[in-house]
Amino acid sequence: MPVVRDLRVLLRLRNFRRLLYVRLLSQGADGVYQVALAAYVVFSPEKQTSASAIASAMAVLLLPYSVVGPFAGVLLDRWRRRQVFVYGNGLRALLAVATAVLMISRVPDWLFYVSALCVTAVNRFVLAGLSAALPRVVDTERLVLANSLSPTAGTLAATAGGGLAFLVRLVASGSDAAVVLLGAFLYLCASLASLSMAPGLLGPDRQPARPHLTTALADTARDLLAAVRHLAAPRRREAAWALVAMTLMRFCYGALLVLLLMLCRYALTVGTEEGLRLLGLALALSGAGFFTAAAVTPWAAGRLGPGRWIVVCSGAAAVLEPALGLAFATGPLLIAAFVLGLTTQGAKIATDTIVQASVDDGFRGRIFSVYDVLFNVAFVSAAGVAALMLPPDGRSVMLVVLVALIYGGVAVSLARFQRQWGRQR
């Protein structure tokens, strides 16, 4: 098969493999850490979790980096990306150890959230850097394939990390601190794996001098405006539309995740451990959808074009999400988890490809950080909307219908743009 042949060629690229190892270890650790946090915040027997509590936790962990994120991009365009992976993952290992200590100590909840917040902060740099560095290790002809394999493999690694976290939690008699320590070990491994690459391999090419703090802030603001103007140029209009579409799809995914958490916690199971196992199964099926998207997207995007493939993904989600979700039954919801994993990851691969192909290397770090910020804002906003709409047991017809309408709006609007864009080109 052509896809298998291309995959073999891609994996023979030594520097691509090395960058992929860093991604797999780093995002595998993310999966472990996130499951530990979810189990501690949502499924602890002594906690009476509500949708508002979940939304608050997401806001504490993600919303502040809507401000920090763009500045991370400016730094990524100034710092050596390989060094970001070495020191960033090493720092996350230390912070994860601190989180584990706080879990077993009698400390206020806000102190625990501050520790988790710091881990998430460094994560903004690492994930944006991985996307920005990919074109440095892969030729242009295989960039779509690399965007299918690398981010999707990272997502699968996060899913596998989550599964490993469930296993460790079972062996450790429900100890969330032990799971966090496993995540710390994987972060350390990612840091060490980054040392296998040359310091200047991943760019960026320019080497600016380090300015004074106030000057750096002013330069950051100017650089961000330049990045926005770069993205707003007429020949990069497709990238802007793809980012908007992916942001709305991320909003839908966030709202449905909160709904799933509440259903697993109360409506579909009896007891916190059973709910956690059901959530793990749903996330595993979503990971299977990510894997399917990685296999299907190179062929589909090659036949239809990345923009039209996003239209297909959002349109399929608009139809299948209410058909499977309105029953609020375990079987259909598990199928929906697979479908949403496939459509969301398929759209993300296409969006990454459009953005990478449209922007210059000197702007990639900033634009991918803005991309990451849009993800966070959409996710937290979705959690807030879900908190207002969800009843205590998580069954909300209105939320399921709202999400379907958003998916449909994305599909229709982007299809119209693609027709106009095709005529203009």
C-alpha positions as CSV (number, residue, x, y, z in Angstrom):
1,M,0.0,0.0,0.0
2,P,1.3,3.5,-0.8
3,V,0.6,4.8,2.7
4,V,2.5,1.9,4.3
5,R,5.4,2.5,1.9
6,D,5.5,6.3,2.8
7,L,5.3,5.5,6.5
8,R,8.3,3.3,6.2
9,V,10.2,6.0,4.3
10,L,9.2,8.6,6.9
11,L,10.3,6.4,9.8
12,R,13.7,5.9,8.2
13,L,14.4,9.6,8.7
14,R,16.6,9.6,11.8
15,N,15.8,13.1,13.0
16,F,12.1,12.6,12.5
17,R,12.3,9.4,14.6
18,R,14.1,11.2,17.3
19,L,11.6,14.0,17.4
20,L,8.8,11.4,17.4
21,Y,10.4,9.7,20.5
22,V,10.3,13.0,22.4
23,R,6.7,13.5,21.5
24,L,5.7,10.0,22.4
25,L,7.3,10.2,25.9
26,S,6.2,13.7,26.6
27,Q,2.6,13.2,25.6
28,G,2.5,9.7,27.2
29,A,3.5,11.5,30.4
30,D,0.7,14.0,29.8
31,G,-1.8,11.2,29.6
32,V,-0.6,9.7,32.9
33,Y,-0.7,13.1,34.6
34,Q,-4.1,14.1,33.2
35,V,-5.7,10.8,34.3
36,A,-4.2,11.2,37.8
37,L,-5.7,14.7,38.0
38,A,-9.1,13.6,36.7
39,A,-9.2,10.7,39.2
40,Y,-8.2,13.0,42.1
41,V,-10.6,15.9,41.2
42,V,-13.6,14.0,39.7
43,F,-13.6,10.5,41.0
44,S,-12.4,10.7,44.5
45,P,-15.0,9.0,46.7
46,E,-14.9,11.9,49.3
47,K,-15.6,14.6,46.6
48,Q,-19.2,15.4,45.4
49,T,-18.3,16.5,41.9
50,S,-20.5,18.8,39.9
51,A,-20.2,20.2,36.4
52,S,-19.3,23.6,37.9
53,A,-16.5,22.0,39.8
54,I,-15.1,20.4,36.6
55,A,-15.4,23.7,34.8
56,S,-13.6,25.5,37.6
57,A,-10.8,23.0,37.5
58,M,-10.4,23.4,33.7
59,A,-10.4,27.2,34.1
60,V,-7.7,27.1,36.8
61,L,-5.6,24.7,34.7
62,L,-6.0,26.2,31.2
63,L,-7.5,29.7,31.1
64,P,-4.4,31.6,32.4
65,Y,-2.4,30.3,29.5
66,S,-4.7,32.1,27.1
67,V,-2.6,35.1,28.2
68,V,0.8,33.3,28.4
69,G,0.4,31.3,25.2
70,P,1.2,34.0,22.6
71,F,4.3,35.0,24.6
72,A,5.4,31.4,24.6
73,G,5.3,31.4,20.8
74,V,7.5,34.5,20.6
75,L,10.0,32.8,22.8
76,L,9.9,29.6,20.7
77,D,10.8,31.7,17.7
78,R,13.9,33.0,19.7
79,W,15.0,30.0,21.7
80,R,16.4,26.8,20.3
81,R,13.5,24.4,20.3
82,R,15.6,21.4,21.2
83,Q,16.6,23.1,24.4
84,V,12.9,23.8,25.2
85,F,12.3,20.1,25.1
86,V,15.3,19.3,27.3
87,Y,14.7,21.8,30.0
88,G,10.9,21.9,29.7
89,N,10.4,18.2,30.2
90,G,13.0,18.2,33.0
91,L,11.1,21.0,34.8
92,R,7.8,19.2,34.4
93,A,9.3,16.1,36.0
94,L,10.2,18.1,39.1
95,L,6.8,19.8,39.2
96,A,5.0,16.5,38.9
97,V,6.9,15.2,41.9
98,A,5.7,18.3,43.8
99,T,2.1,17.5,42.8
100,A,2.4,14.0,44.1
101,V,3.7,15.3,47.4
102,L,0.7,17.7,47.7
103,M,-1.7,14.9,46.9
104,I,-0.7,13.0,50.0
105,S,-0.4,16.1,52.2
106,R,-3.1,18.0,53.9
107,V,-2.9,21.2,52.0
108,P,-5.5,23.6,50.6
109,D,-6.9,22.7,47.1
110,W,-5.6,26.0,45.6
111,L,-2.0,24.9,46.3
112,F,-2.6,21.7,44.5
113,Y,-4.0,23.6,41.5
114,V,-1.0,26.0,41.4
115,S,1.3,23.0,41.1
116,A,-0.8,21.5,38.3
117,L,-1.0,24.9,36.7
118,C,2.8,25.1,36.5
119,V,3.0,21.7,34.7
120,T,0.4,22.9,32.2
121,A,2.3,26.1,31.6
122,V,5.4,24.3,30.5
123,N,3.3,22.1,28.4
124,R,2.3,25.1,26.2
125,F,5.9,25.5,25.2
126,V,6.6,21.8,24.5
127,L,3.5,21.1,22.4
128,A,3.8,24.2,20.3
129,G,7.5,23.5,19.8
130,L,6.9,20.0,18.6
131,S,4.5,21.3,15.9
132,A,6.8,24.1,14.9
133,A,9.8,21.8,14.7
134,L,8.2,19.2,12.5
135,P,9.0,20.9,9.1
136,R,12.7,20.9,10.1
137,V,12.9,17.1,10.0
138,V,10.5,16.3,7.1
139,D,10.5,17.4,3.5
140,T,7.5,19.3,2.1
141,E,6.2,16.4,0.0
142,R,5.7,14.2,3.1
143,L,4.5,17.0,5.5
144,V,0.8,15.8,5.3
145,L,1.9,12.3,6.1
146,A,4.1,13.5,9.0
147,N,1.2,15.5,10.4
148,S,-0.9,12.4,10.3
149,L,1.7,10.2,12.0
150,S,3.4,12.5,14.5
151,P,0.5,14.4,16.3
152,T,-1.7,11.4,16.1
153,A,1.0,9.1,17.5
154,G,1.3,11.6,20.3
155,T,-2.4,11.5,21.0
156,L,-2.2,7.7,21.0
157,A,0.7,7.9,23.4
158,A,-1.4,10.1,25.7
159,T,-4.2,7.5,25.5
160,A,-1.8,4.7,26.2
161,G,-0.4,6.7,29.1
162,G,-3.9,7.1,30.4
163,G,-4.4,3.4,30.2
164,L,-1.1,2.8,32.0
165,A,-2.2,5.2,34.7
166,F,-5.4,3.2,35.2
167,L,-3.3,0.1,35.6
168,V,-0.9,1.6,38.1
169,R,-3.8,3.1,40.0
170,L,-5.3,-0.4,40.3
171,V,-2.0,-1.9,41.4
172,A,-1.3,0.9,43.8
173,S,-4.8,0.6,45.5
174,G,-6.1,3.8,44.1
175,S,-3.1,6.0,44.9
176,D,-3.2,9.0,42.6
177,A,0.2,10.2,43.9
178,A,1.8,7.0,42.6
179,V,0.4,7.6,39.2
180,V,1.7,11.2,39.2
181,L,5.2,9.9,40.0
182,L,5.0,7.6,37.0
183,G,4.3,10.7,34.9
184,A,7.3,12.4,36.4
185,F,9.5,9.5,35.3
186,L,8.2,9.7,31.7
187,Y,8.8,13.5,31.6
188,L,12.4,12.8,32.7
189,C,12.8,10.2,29.9
190,A,11.5,12.8,27.3
191,S,14.1,15.3,28.5
192,L,16.9,12.7,28.1
193,A,15.6,11.7,24.7
194,S,15.8,15.3,23.5
195,L,19.6,15.2,24.0
196,S,19.9,12.8,21.1
197,M,19.3,15.8,18.7
198,A,21.8,18.5,17.8
199,P,21.1,21.8,19.6
200,G,20.5,23.8,16.4
201,L,18.7,21.1,14.4
202,L,15.1,22.2,15.1
203,G,15.7,25.9,14.6
204,P,14.7,28.7,14.6
205,D,17.5,30.1,12.3
206,R,17.7,33.6,13.7
207,Q,19.6,34.2,16.9
208,P,18.4,37.5,18.4
209,A,20.1,39.1,21.4
210,R,18.4,39.0,24.8
211,P,16.7,42.4,25.4
212,H,15.8,44.0,28.7
213,L,12.4,42.8,30.1
214,T,10.4,45.9,29.2
215,T,11.9,45.9,25.7
216,A,11.2,42.1,25.4
217,L,7.5,42.7,26.3
218,A,7.2,45.5,23.7
219,D,8.9,43.3,21.1
220,T,6.6,40.5,22.0
221,A,3.5,42.6,21.4
222,R,4.9,43.8,18.0
223,D,5.9,40.3,17.0
224,L,2.4,39.0,17.9
225,L,0.8,41.8,15.7
226,A,3.2,40.8,12.9
227,A,2.1,37.1,13.3
228,V,-1.6,38.1,13.1
229,R,-0.9,40.2,10.0
230,H,1.0,37.3,8.5
231,L,-1.9,35.0,9.1
232,A,-4.5,37.5,7.9
233,A,-2.8,38.0,4.5
234,P,-5.1,37.0,1.5
235,R,-3.0,34.0,0.5
236,R,-3.2,32.6,4.0
237,R,-7.0,33.0,4.3
238,E,-7.5,29.2,4.2
239,A,-5.3,28.8,7.3
240,A,-7.4,31.4,9.2
241,W,-10.6,29.7,8.3
242,A,-9.2,26.3,9.3
243,L,-8.2,27.7,12.7
244,V,-11.7,29.1,13.3
245,A,-13.3,25.8,12.3
246,M,-11.0,23.8,14.5
247,T,-11.6,26.1,17.5
248,L,-15.3,25.6,17.2
249,M,-14.9,21.8,16.9
250,R,-12.7,21.9,20.0
251,F,-15.5,23.8,21.8
252,C,-17.8,20.9,20.9
253,Y,-15.3,18.3,22.1
254,G,-14.9,20.1,25.4
255,A,-18.6,20.3,26.1
256,L,-19.1,16.7,25.3
257,L,-16.2,15.7,27.5
258,V,-17.8,17.4,30.5
259,L,-21.1,15.7,29.7
260,L,-19.2,12.3,29.5
261,L,-17.5,12.9,32.8
262,M,-20.8,13.6,34.5
263,L,-22.5,10.6,32.9
264,C,-19.7,8.3,34.0
265,R,-19.7,9.7,37.5
266,Y,-23.4,9.5,38.2
267,A,-25.9,8.4,35.5
268,L,-24.3,5.4,33.9
269,T,-22.4,3.7,36.8
270,V,-22.7,3.0,40.5
271,G,-19.5,3.9,42.4
272,T,-16.5,6.0,41.5
273,E,-14.2,3.1,40.5
274,E,-16.8,1.8,38.0
275,G,-17.2,5.3,36.6
276,L,-13.5,5.7,36.2
277,R,-13.3,2.4,34.3
278,L,-16.1,3.4,32.0
279,L,-14.3,6.7,31.3
280,G,-11.1,4.9,30.6
281,L,-12.9,2.6,28.0
282,A,-14.5,5.7,26.4
283,L,-11.1,7.4,26.1
284,A,-9.6,4.2,24.7
285,L,-12.2,4.1,22.0
286,S,-11.6,7.8,21.3
287,G,-7.9,6.9,20.9
288,A,-8.9,4.2,18.4
289,G,-10.7,6.9,16.5
290,F,-7.5,9.0,16.5
291,F,-5.6,6.0,15.1
292,T,-8.2,5.5,12.3
293,A,-8.0,9.2,11.5
294,A,-4.2,8.9,11.1
295,A,-4.7,6.0,8.6
296,V,-7.6,7.7,6.7
297,T,-6.6,11.4,6.6
298,P,-3.6,11.2,4.2
299,W,-5.7,9.5,1.6
300,A,-8.8,11.6,2.2
301,A,-6.9,14.9,2.4
302,G,-5.0,14.0,-0.8
303,R,-8.2,13.3,-2.7
304,L,-10.4,16.1,-1.3
305,G,-7.9,18.6,-0.1
306,P,-7.3,19.4,3.6
307,G,-10.1,22.0,3.8
308,R,-12.7,19.8,2.3
309,W,-11.7,17.0,4.6
310,I,-12.5,19.3,7.6
311,V,-15.9,19.8,6.1
312,V,-16.5,16.1,5.9
313,C,-15.4,15.6,9.5
314,S,-17.5,18.3,10.9
315,G,-20.5,17.3,8.8
316,A,-20.2,13.6,9.9
317,A,-20.0,14.8,13.6
318,A,-23.1,17.0,13.1
319,V,-25.2,13.9,12.0
320,L,-23.8,11.2,14.2
321,E,-23.3,13.0,17.5
322,P,-27.1,13.5,18.2
323,A,-28.0,10.2,16.7
324,L,-25.7,8.4,19.1
325,G,-25.8,10.8,22.1
326,L,-29.5,11.5,22.7
327,A,-30.1,8.0,24.0
328,F,-27.7,8.6,26.9
329,A,-26.9,4.9,26.9
330,T,-23.5,3.3,27.4
331,G,-23.3,1.5,24.0
332,P,-24.1,4.4,21.8
333,L,-22.0,6.8,23.8
334,L,-19.0,4.5,23.4
335,I,-19.5,4.5,19.7
336,A,-19.8,8.3,19.7
337,A,-16.5,8.5,21.5
338,F,-14.8,6.6,18.6
339,V,-16.6,8.8,16.0
340,L,-15.7,12.0,17.7
341,G,-12.1,10.8,18.1
342,L,-11.9,10.1,14.3
343,T,-13.6,13.4,13.2
344,T,-11.8,15.7,15.6
345,Q,-8.3,14.2,15.0
346,G,-8.9,14.1,11.2
347,A,-9.8,17.8,11.2
348,K,-6.8,18.6,13.4
349,I,-4.4,16.8,11.1
350,A,-5.8,18.8,8.1
351,T,-5.7,22.1,10.1
352,D,-2.0,21.5,11.1
353,T,-1.1,20.8,7.5
354,I,-2.9,23.9,6.2
355,V,-1.2,26.2,8.8
356,Q,2.2,24.7,8.4
357,A,2.1,24.9,4.6
358,S,0.8,28.5,4.7
359,V,3.1,30.3,7.2
360,D,6.8,31.0,7.1
361,D,9.2,29.2,9.5
362,G,9.9,32.4,11.5
363,F,6.2,32.7,12.4
364,R,5.4,29.1,13.1
365,G,6.1,29.1,16.8
366,R,3.9,32.2,17.4
367,I,1.1,31.0,15.3
368,F,1.0,27.5,16.8
369,S,1.0,29.1,20.3
370,V,-2.0,31.2,19.3
371,Y,-3.5,28.0,17.9
372,D,-2.9,26.4,21.3
373,V,-4.5,29.4,23.1
374,L,-7.6,29.1,20.9
375,F,-7.9,25.5,21.9
376,N,-7.7,26.4,25.6
377,V,-10.2,29.2,25.4
378,A,-12.6,27.0,23.4
379,F,-12.2,24.2,25.9
380,V,-12.7,26.3,29.0
381,S,-15.7,28.1,27.4
382,A,-17.3,24.8,26.6
383,A,-16.9,23.6,30.2
384,G,-18.5,26.8,31.4
385,V,-21.5,26.4,29.0
386,A,-21.8,22.8,29.9
387,A,-21.8,23.7,33.6
388,L,-24.8,26.0,33.0
389,M,-26.7,23.5,31.0
390,L,-26.0,20.1,32.6
391,P,-28.3,18.7,35.3
392,P,-26.7,16.9,38.2
393,D,-26.7,13.5,36.4
394,G,-25.3,14.9,33.1
395,R,-28.3,14.2,30.9
396,S,-28.9,17.3,28.8
397,V,-30.7,17.1,25.4
398,M,-30.2,20.8,24.9
399,L,-26.4,20.5,25.1
400,V,-26.3,17.6,22.6
401,V,-28.5,19.5,20.2
402,L,-26.4,22.7,20.6
403,V,-23.2,20.8,19.8
404,A,-24.8,19.2,16.7
405,L,-25.8,22.7,15.4
406,I,-22.3,24.0,15.9
407,Y,-20.8,21.1,14.0
408,G,-23.3,21.7,11.2
409,G,-22.6,25.4,11.1
410,V,-18.9,24.7,10.7
411,A,-19.5,22.3,7.9
412,V,-21.8,24.6,5.9
413,S,-19.6,27.7,6.4
414,L,-16.4,26.1,5.6
415,A,-17.9,24.4,2.5
416,R,-19.0,27.8,1.2
417,F,-15.5,29.2,1.8
418,Q,-13.8,26.3,0.0
419,R,-15.9,26.8,-3.1
420,Q,-15.0,30.5,-3.2
421,W,-11.4,29.8,-2.4
422,G,-11.2,27.2,-5.2
423,R,-12.6,29.7,-7.7
424,Q,-10.2,32.4,-6.6
425,R,-7.2,30.1,-6.9
